[in-house]
Amino acid sequence: WAYDHSRIKPKVLQNSFHAKSGHDVEIRAFCKEHDIEYQSFFTLTSNNEAYRHRDVVELAKEKGLTPEGLFFAFCMAIG
């Protein structure tokens, strides 16, 4: 409602990115649809279980990356 009725449309949305919110799947889709840049914060702090998982650590090592770097690359890829 707010977006549809605003005269000046937002260009950037900043939101905490964590599993409790489902990693903002719906919000990120809305942003993509409306040409709004989604910027996450607490990206590493709120998701350390994900990037410390043994499969992630192993894949990062194979790719010559840190687990954190691999997780950030993943986040960039999903938008």
Buried (B, 14 or more C-beta within 10 A) or exposed (E): EEEEEEEEEEEEBEBEBBEEEEBBEEBBEBBEEEEBEBEBEEBBEBBEEBBEEEEBBEBBEEEEBEBBEBBBEBBEEEE
